[in-house]
C-alpha cells in the first residue's frame, strides 16, 4: 500500500503592505544596518524602504536622526577617526585620511580641510555613497591657522529633515 500523499501546508495569509511598512518604521533608528538588511529581503521591501513616503514617515516618527558617531581629529596622529556613539555596526569607507582634517559633518556630508596648509581645495565627502567633491579653499582661509567651516543645505524651502544629496553651501 502506498503512503498517503504529503499534505500541502497552506500558505499563511498575506500580510498587507501597510503592516510591513509599520513594522519597518519601528526598527531601531540607531542601527541603520537593520533597514539595509530589511531592504534586501525582497523587491517589495526595498521599494518600501527607499520610497520618499517611507523616509518622510520615518522622520516624522523618530524626528531627530540618531548620531551614529563623530569624526575626531587626533592631535598626536593627525588622522581623523570615526568614533561610534551607538552599538550600530555602521562603519565608514572614508577617503584617504592622512592628508585631511575634518571640519564639519552633517546630513551625511563631511567637510575636510587639507593638512598641508594652503592646499588648493577642500573635500566634501558623502559618507553613504562615498562620492567626493573638491571645493576651492576660500581666500579668507589662507591666512587662518585654524580655519572652521560648516556644510549647510541650500535648498529653498527645505525643512532640513530629508535634505540628503541636495544643494549645499
Secondary structure, DSSP 4 states (H G I P E B T S, - for coil): -PPPPPPPPPPPPPPPHHHHHHHHHTS-TT-HHHHHHHHTT-HHHHHHHHSHHHHHHHHHHH-SPP--EEEEE-TTT--EEEEESSS------PPP-TTEEEEEEETTEEEEEESSTT-SEEEEEETTT--EEEEEPPGGGGG-TT------B--TT--SSS-TTS-B-
